[in-house]
Amino acid sequence: MIRNSSESWGWPARAFHWIVAATVLGLFVQGEWMEDLARSDRTYQIWLHCAVGASLIAIAGAGFLWWLFNDVPKPPSDTPAWQETAARLVHWLLYALIFVALISGWLLTGTMRGGIDVQMFGVVTLPALLAPGSGFHEVLEEAHELSVNALIALVAMHVMAALYHHFVLRDAVLWRMLGPKPKKS
């Protein structure tokens, strides 16, 4: 099933979800790990972090457009209105924080001494949005770190809600993102 339905996410929505989730988690782990590296060992890691982040701008942007212009599966019929509202709000906030983290990271690359060639998918060089040595480095570094930490906290909440639906409520919410529910033998 390509298109989303009222019962399930289509395969493009599932693919965007899991690619973005894995990439965000990978970038977070790499970012934390890079902080402990010596400055001389960071150059390639920073370039890689930026290249993957720049690529994620395109992937998350496509996923956002798919989410925006396709049906969203309906919540289970017994879902309280506040949970429906919370789910919509969390999805909007997830996308907002993804883009704030990515754009603040892109802006940050221009402020580094000498700048960094940010290459989307390793081939398309993105322009530097700020001049090397810009006075905005510290502010952007803080904005990037705060937005990433807020994103990871919201992702954790999103995961806990999915697990709550699966293990406590025992509904099909998680299966809609995993794919077809296995048939009982």
N, C-alpha and C positions, 0 to 999 in steps of 0.2 A: 504494500500500500504506500503510494507516494504521498498523497495529500493526507493531512490530518483529518480525523473524523470526530464526531461527538464522543466516541468511546476511546480513541487511541491517537497517539502521535504517529505520523507517517515516518518512513525511514529517513528522509532528509532532516526532519526535526530531531530525531534521535541521534543521527550522526553529528549534527551541529552541537547538540547538547554534550555528548561524550567527548568530542574533540576539544571543544572549548573547556570543559571541566578538566580534562587531563592536562591540557596546555597551561591553564591557570595554575593548577597544582604544581606542575613541573617548574614553571617560572617562579612560583613562590619558594619552592624548595631550593632552586638554584640561587635565587636572590639572597636567601638566608645563608647559604653555603658560601657565596662569594664574599660576604662581609668578613669572613675569617681568613681569606686569602691575602697573601702579600700583594702589595700594589703591582709588582712586576708580573705576578701570575694572573692578575685580573683582566688584562687587556682582551684576550681572546674570549674569556667568559662573558665579559660585558658586551662585546660585539655579538656573541651568540644570543645572549639574553635579549638584546635589542632586535636582532633579526627575527627571532621567534615572536617577540612581542609585536613587532610591526606586521608580521604575517597574521597574527591573531586579530589585528584590527580588521583585516579583510574577512577573515573567517567569522568572527563574532558579528561583524556588520551584516554579512549574508544571513547568518542565523537569526539576527534580530529582524531583518526584513521578512524572512520566512515566517517567523513567529507573529509578526505584525499583520501580515496579509493572508494568513491561513486560519482556519478554525482552531479553536483551543478546545481540547476535550472537556466535556462537562464534568464537574465534580460529582462524587456519589450523591444520590438523591437525599440522603440524610445529613449532608454537610451543613453545619450552621452557617448563617450568612456572614458572621464575623470571620470564619475560617476562609470562606471564598474571597472576601475582601483582603484578608491577610495574604493569601496565596497570590492574588493579582499584584499587590503592593510589593511583595518579595521578588516576584519576577521582574517588575519594573526596576526595582533597586539593584538587583543583580546585574542587569544590563547597564544601568547608569554607572555603577561602581566599576564594572569591567572597562567601560569607555573612559572614565575619569582616570583609572590606573594606567591604561594604555596611552592616553593622550598626555598625561603628566610625565610618563616615562619618555615619550617621544620628545616632548619639550625639553626634558632634562638632558637628553643626549646632546643637544646643541650647546648647552652651557658648559660642557666638560672641556677641559684644556685640550685644544686641538680638535675638538668635536669627534664625532663617531659617524662613519658612513652607515646609516641605517638602511638595510636592504631587506625589503619584503620578499619572502620566499628565496632569499639569497641572490636575487637577480635585479629587482627593481629598487633603485636607490631613491629613498625618500628625501625630500629637502630638509635641511636643518631649519627649524622654526625659530630658533634664537641663535645669537652669535656666540662663538666660543668665549668663555670667560664672563658671560653675562652675570649680572648681579642677582639674577633670579635662581641661581643654582641651589642655594640652601632651602629656599621656599619650595621649590619644585621637588627637591629630594624629600622634604617632609610631606608634601601633598601626595607624592607617589607612595611613600611608605604608609601613610595613614589610610589612603584609599585601598591599598592592597590588604592591609590588616582588617579593615572594615569588610572588604569583600570576602576574605577567608572566614571571618566570623559569620557572615550571612550565609555563606556556602555551608558551613557546619550546621547552622539552623535549618537550612533547606534539606540537608541529608537527614537530620534527626526527624524532621517532619515526614519525610518519605518512609523512613524506618518505622515511625509511629503508625502511619497508615498501613504498612505491610504487616507488622507484628502485633500491634494492639487492635487496630480497627479491622484488620484482615480484609481490606478492600483491594481493588485492582489498581490503585493509583500508581504504585511503583512499577507494576507490570506494563503499564501504558508506555513507560519510558524504556523499559528493558526489551520489549518485544512481546510476541504472543505468549500468553501464559501456558505453561506446559499442561498437557492433558493428564488427568489422574489415571493411573493404570489399574 
